[in-house]
Amino acid sequence: MKSSGSTSEQSRIYNERIILQLVRQTPGVSRSHIAQQTGLSAQTISVITSSLLERDLLKIDGKVRGRRGQPSVQLSLNHQGAYGLGINVDRDRISAALLDFSGHCVVSLEQQVSFPTEQMAKEIAQTLLSEVKVRLQGDWAKVQGVGLAKPDYMDAWLDSLVTDAEQRSDLAGLQAELTYWQSSAFETWLSEQTGLPCYTENDAVAAATSELLFVSTAPRKHFFYLFVSIACGGSVVADGECYAGAHGKAGSFGLIPTATGKHGRWILEALSVSSLKRYFALHALAWPEFAGDWQQHECRQMIEQWSQEVAFEIQPALSAVIALYDPEAIVIGGRLPNVVQSLLIDAVQKTLAQQSVLPVPDICPAHADDAAVTLGAAVLPLYETFAPQRELLLLASSQSAKQSL
């Protein structure tokens, strides 16, 4: 399928990003191949690629001699041409990742923390930023921005999500401190500390972005991403892009009520690591400390029971997703241990098959590991700066129409 290009002057940035995307997808591509795929003129491609070479975003890999004329130049991304920095503030950790222009992770850092307050988050983020700057040295100027991924409603549902005994003893005090996350103050602080623009998404959207960009096989273009962590959320991917909706809240799966309320009134309470921890404690079973412990018979039996109960609680909501959206797949990712994720997928598949009138789409695990959110956050500044978003072309067309009036 050909990418859509435009030869209008107002769409120069869009055309530039179309070319960058094509070079990303086809390393070593020639200018003539770019022309075939985009419909742009040879002159437009020559001007844009020359500019991208001068800015070190592209590099020449070599030349290929064709049947006639001068040999064709092979173009590829310059991996060190730009960087994206991502920070994920979650309810139980703060992590950072630095991606180069090709999407390769250069630096990955993480620190465990339980429900981070403002001071705690700033201290950890400052340490992570310092380490990244030391690693990059002079290339820090090539960082395009900071992507921030964090859960919505950090200060809500604490009675269900907080499992630490000490924190549970003062939930009111903790809630008061966590109201900081209702504002955009941390994003502003990150921009001030780095001198860079800050792009923010919730954790489910960031994880879905990772799924879109880092799948080695042909990526799906229509899927629902179900992100399970200390709480859970979702993201709708339509036509290869995360769909935000009218107010940026599309895919808020966790805010749908559960079927019976057995594991919490809301799905974000029932389908979560916190829910599983509560289930283990209720049945007097110790939380596994080592990877091998999850495979023990008693532990697997407990996980199977929890998975079946939770699958029943979320089935009506998933059936609604299938009916309204008709996705190719429902992708489940996040922070669940592998054995839990596998047993949950089996339970969801069986429950939907029994209850759903419509055909059940593929229910599958996410390709990325639990670092997906942080990687997705690091992609945000690169995406905002270099991806051929439709809005750019629409904006250019709008501006052109106004100029002609």
N, C-alpha and C positions, 0 to 999 in steps of 0.2 A: 504494500500500500504506500502511495506517495505521500510525503509530507506536504502541507499546504504553505506556499510562500506568497509573498506579495511584492510587486516591484514599485509600489508607490514610495515616495520619499518619506512620508509620515510613518511608514512601516519598516524603516531601516533596522530598528532595534529588533523587531520581531523576526525579520529575515536573518539577522545575525544569529539569533538564538536557534532558529530552525537549522542553520548550517552547523552550529556547535552540537546540536542534538544528533544530527546525522553523522558527524565525525565521531561522536561518542559511541554511537551504535555500530559504526563501520570504520574501525581504525585503519589507516592507510588508504582512505578513499581519495579519489582524484577529483579535480574541479569539474571535469566532464561528467562524472557520475553524480556529483551534487546537482548539476544542471538537469540531468535526466530525472532525478528524484524530486526536485522542488519546482521545476518549471521556471526558475529564475534565469535571467539572461547571463551570458558569459561575462559581460562587463560588470554586472552587479556582483556576481560571485567573486570575480577577481579583486574588486575594490574591498569587499567585506573580508575575504580571507587574508588579503595583504594587511589590513588593519588588525586582524586577530593575531597574525604572526608578529607584527610590531609590538603588540601588547603582551606577547609571550603566552597567549592562551592556546595557540596552536604551534605545532612544530612540523618540520619537514622530515619525513622518515627516509625518503629516497625518491627515486624516479623509476617509472616503468615505461618502456618504449612500446608504443602501439604500432598499428599497421602503417600509419602514415604520420608525417609531421614530427614535431618535437616531442620528446618523452614527457609523460605526465608526471606531475609532482604528487607524491603521496603525503597526505595530511593526517596528523593524529593530534590528540589533545596533549598539551604540555602538562604533565601531572603536577608539576610544581608551579603552574601558572596562577592558581588560586586555591584558597582553602575555605572550609566552612567549619566553624566551631559550634558544638552543640552541648548544652547543659540540660540534664534531666533532674528535676527536683521531684522526688517521689515521696510517698509517705514513710518509706523505710530506708531510703538511700539518696545520695546526691552523686551524680556521675557526670563525666565530661568525655567528649570524643572530638578529635580533630581529623577531618577528612581532607584529602587532597582533591584536585580537580577531577580525578578519575573515579572518586568515590572510595578510594583505599583508605582504611583507618590508619593514621600515622601515630596517634596517641590515644590511649584509653585509660581513664582514671576513675576510681570509685571509692566512696567512703560510706559506710553504713551509719544510719542515723534514724531515730524513731520520731516521726512527725516533726519535721524541722521548723523551728521558729525563725524569725527574721535574723537575729544575731547569729544563730547557728548556721543558717544557710549562707550568709555573707562570708563568714569565716572560712567555711569549706570551699565556697566558690572562689574566694580570693587565692587560696592555696592552689586550687586546680588551675586557675588562670596563670598564676606565676610559673607553674611547671610547664604549661604550654608555651608561654613566651620564651622561656629558657630553651626549650626544644627547637623553636622556630628561628630564634635570633632575628636576623635582618628580614626574614621572610614574613614576619608578623604583619608587615604592611600589605601582604597579599590576602590576608583574611578578610572575607567579604562581609562578615557579620556574625552575630551570635544567634543561634536558634535555641529557644527555651521551650522545653516540653514539661508540663506539669498537669496533675489531675485537676479537674474542676471540683469545686466544693471541698477543698482541703479541710475546712473546719466543720463539716457536717457528718452526721451519722457516726460520731465518735463512739457512742455506746456499743455499736456493732463492730466497728473496725479496729478499735484500740484493744490489743490483747496484752500489752505490758501492764503488770499488776501495779507498779508504781505510778504510771500515768493514769490508770483507771481511778486511782484514789483522788485525783483532782481533775476530773474531766472539764469542769467549768473553767478552771484556770487555763488548761490547755486550749480549750476552744477560744478563749479570749485572745491568746497569743497567736492562734492560727488565723484569726480574722485578717491578719496582714496579707494573706494570699488572695483575699477577695479583690484587692486592688492591683494596679499595674506597677506598683512601686518597685518591685524587684526587677522588672524589665528596664525601668528607668535607671536604676542603680547599675545594672549590667552595662548599659550603654555608656554611662558616665565613666565606669571603671575601664572600659575597653576603648572608648572613642569610636565604637562601631554601632550600626543599627541593630536592633534586637527584634527578631521575628518569633512570635509566640503561637503555639498550638497546644491543645490538650494531648495527653499521652497516647490516647487511642489513635488519633490522627497521625501523630509522629510515627507510631509503630506501623500503621498502614502504609505510610510513605516509604518506610524501609522495605516493606513487602513489595511495593511497586517497583522500586529501583534496584534492589539487590538480588532478585530472583534470577538464577542463571538460565533457566529454561524460559520459554516464551511466557511472559507474564499474563495473568488474567486481566481483563479490562473491566469486568463487572463482578465485584464480590463484596461481601459484607465482612468486615474485620471485627472480630470479637476479642477485645483485649482484657485479659484477666490478671490482675495484680492484687494488691491489698484490697482494692475494690475492683470494679470492672466498668468498661465503657465500650463504645463501638464506633466504627467509622464506615461510611458508605463510599465505596469506590465505584464511580460511574464513568464509563468511557475512558478509563485510564487515569482519572484524576479523583482526588478526594472531594466529595461533594459537601459543601458547608451548610447549605440551606439559607433561608432568609435572614437568620440571626446568628449564624455560625454554630448552631447546636444540632445539626443533622447527625443522626447516628447515636444519639444519647441513649443507648440501649439500657444502661444501668438504671435509668430513671423511670423505667416501666415497672408497674407493680407485679409482684410474683403471683402465682396461681392461688396459693393458700396462705402464704405468710409464714410457713413453718420455719424457714431459715432467714427470715427478715421480710419486711413488707416490700422492699424494693429489690430489684435484681442485683444492684451493685452490692447489696449486703449478702445475698444468697450465693451468688456466683463470684467467689473471691477467696483469696488465700486466708483471709480472716475467718471466713465461714468454715473452711476446712479445719483451721486451728481450733475453733470453738467446738466443732464436731468431735475432734480427737479428745479434747478436754472433757466434754460431756460423757464420753465413754471411757474415761480414765486411761487413755492410751497416750504414751509419751510422744511428743513431736519428734520425728526422725532427725537425727543429727548428721548422719552420713548417707551418701548416695545409695549404698547397698541396703540400708535399713528400709527404704521404700518398697523393696521387693519381698520383704518378709510376709509370710502368709497372713498373719493377723492384720498387718498394715494394709495389704492389698485388699483384704476383705472389707476393711473400714472405708477405704477409698471407693470401692465399688458401690457400697451402700450410699455413701454421700453423693456420688456421681448420679446414681439413679434418682435419688430424691431431688437433687438440684435440676436435673434434666426435665423432670416433671414440672418443676416450678417455673421454668423458663420456656417451656414448649409453646404455650399460647403466643408469647411475644415473638419467638422465632418463626412460628407459622405466619404471623402477621408480616414479618420481614419478607418471607418467601412470597406471600400473596401480593404485597404492595410493590416489591422491588424486583422480584424474579432474578436473583443473582445466579451467576455461574457456580459460585461456591460460597460457603460460610467458612472463613478461615479463623481458627482459634490460636491465639498466641499470647505472649505475656510472660508471667513469672511462675506458672505452675511447673512443678517437677515433671519430667518426661512421662513417668508412669501414670501420674494423675491426669495429665493432658490426654494421654492415650485412652484411659478408661472413661474419661468424661466424653470424649468424642464418640466412643462406642455407644455410650448411654444416650447421648443426644441423637445419634443416628437412629437407634432403635425406637426411641420415644416419638420422634418425628414421623418415622415410617408407619407407626401405629395410629397416629392422630391426624396427620396432615392429609388433606384431600388432594392437594397439588403434588406433583413430583418433587421429591426431596433433592436438593442440589448436593453436590459433593461437600461433605463435612471433613475438613482436613487441617492438619497442624500448619502453623506458619513456618516459613523457611528460615527466618532469622531467629537468633537465640534471644535471651532476655536482655541483650544489649540493643535490641531493635529500636527502642524508644530514643536512646541517646544518639544512635546513628541517624535516626530520622530527624532529630532536632538539628544535627550538624548539617543535614542536607538542606534545611530550610533556607539559609542565606544563599546557598548555591542555586537553589531552585528559583528563589525570588529574583536573583541577579541574572541568571543565564537561561532559564527554561522558557520555551516558547508558549507562554500562557495565552489563552484565547482573549483574555481581557486586553492584552496589549494591542491586538489587531482591532478589536472593537473600539478601543479608545482612539487609536489612530484614525479609524474610519470616521468616528464622530468628530474629531478635530478637523479632518479634511472637509467634512460636510459643512461645519460652521464657517470655515474659511471661504467656502464657495457661495455662502448666502450674502 
